[in-house]
Amino acid sequence: MRKIESFWDASALVPLCATQSASAAARTALKGRLIVVWWATPVEIIGALYRLLRSGHLSQRQLERAIGRLRALRQWWTEVTPDARIRELAEALLERHTLRAADALQLAAALAWCEERAQKQHFMCLDRRLAEAARKEGFQVEAFGLTIQ
């Protein structure tokens, strides 16, 4: 079976690392897919995991397991590295959409990955604002069948 390459935002990857309500759906969505991410995605995931620890949603042991899962994922995903074109795309996206700078860079990396031909490309995301911008840019946004926040 041929695997489908999909761009994954950090919000869609956190449930693959730490057990959350979206974890089972994320694991199901991962089947048959290859993950493509933005270069800074690991930093965003680590930040999310430590926020979960500080808020009491993860124990220290759960955090360590989640970081181990992140390390395992990193072994086989593809990263889009930063360059001037991604910065230009992110700046333009900030003009068109109500996005945070990090989300504009995520979406710019996705656009660079598909050579700015987003139609028929999958964008995995659980962040409402980023998902909306990705849809407007032409991506097929998937949230594992969940309501996104």
N, C-alpha and C positions, 0 to 999 in steps of 0.2 A: 504494500500500500504506500502510495506517495504521500509524504507529509506536507502539510500546508504551512508555509512561512507566515507568521503573524507578528505584528508589532505589539509588544506588551508594555503598557504603562506600569509604573511602580505600584499603583493602586491595585492592579490586577495580580501582581506578583506577591505582594505581602501575604495574601491568604494561602499561597503555596508554601510559604515559609513558617508562618505562625498559624495555629489553629484558630479559625474565626468562623462566623456563620457562613461565609462565602467559600470556605476551604473545599468542601466536597464538590461544589459546582466548578471551582477553579481547576481541580484535579481532573474532572470530567472534560472540561474544555481543553485541557492540555493534551489529551490523547489525540494522536495523529497530527500534532503541530510542532513546528520548530519555532523557537522564541527568538525574536529580534528585539533589542533594547537600545536605549540611548546610553551613551558612555557614563553618565552620572547616575544612572538608575540604581546601582548598588548603594550609593551614598543616600539616596532618598529612601531606600528600603531599610537600611541601618537606622536612619533617623526615625522612621515610623516604628521600628521594633523597639527602640529605646523610649519613644513616647508611650508605647504600650506597657513597657516595664514600669515607667514612672507613674503611670495612671493606675497601676495595679491590675491591668488586664493580662500581664505575663509575669510569671515568676522568673527568677534568675536562671533556673534550670530550663524553663521553656524558651527563654531568650537564647541560651546557648544552643539548644536544638534548632531554633529558627535560623540562627547564624550558620549552623552546619548545613541546613537545607539550602540556604542562599549560596554557600560555597559550592554545593553540589550542582545547583542550577547553573552557576557561572561557568562550570566546566564545559557545558555544551550549548550555551546560547551564543548568539552573534551580537556584537556591540557595534553601533554606529558611532564612529569617533568624531570629535569636534573639528570643524574647519570653518573657513570664512563663509561658505555658502549656508551652512546651518545657522550661523549668527545672523546673516541677512534675512533668511526665511523667518527666524524667530522675531526679528524686529518688525517685519511685515505682518506677521500673525498678531502681534500686540496691537497693531493699528486696526485690524479687522475683528478681533475677538476680545472679550473680557477674560483675559488669562493672567495668571501669575507668570513671572519670568521663567521659572523652572518648567512650568507646563508648556510655555511657548517653545522652549528648547526641546522638550519631549516631542511635541507635534512637528517641529521643524526636522528633527532627526527622522521621524517616521516619513515625512515627505521626501527627505533626501534618500532614504532607503528605497523608496519606490520610484525614484527619479521623477517626483512630483506628478505621478500618475496614480492617484489614490483610488480610483474606481476599481472595484473588485478586490481591493486590499483589505485585510482584516486588522482592526485596531482594537485590542483588548484593553478595557478600561472600566473602572468603577467610580470614577470622578465625574460628576454630572457636567460641570462646566467644560472640562477638557473633552468629554465625550461629545458634547454639543458642537464644539469647535471642530473636532475631527469629522463629524458627520457633514458639517457645512463645507469642509475641505474635500469631501467626496469619499471618505473611508466608510467601510462597512463596520460600524462599531458594535462590538459584542461585550455584554456584561454578564455572561453566563446565565442569561435568563433572569437575572436579579434586577430589582429596582436600584438604580444608582443614586448616590447622594452627592 
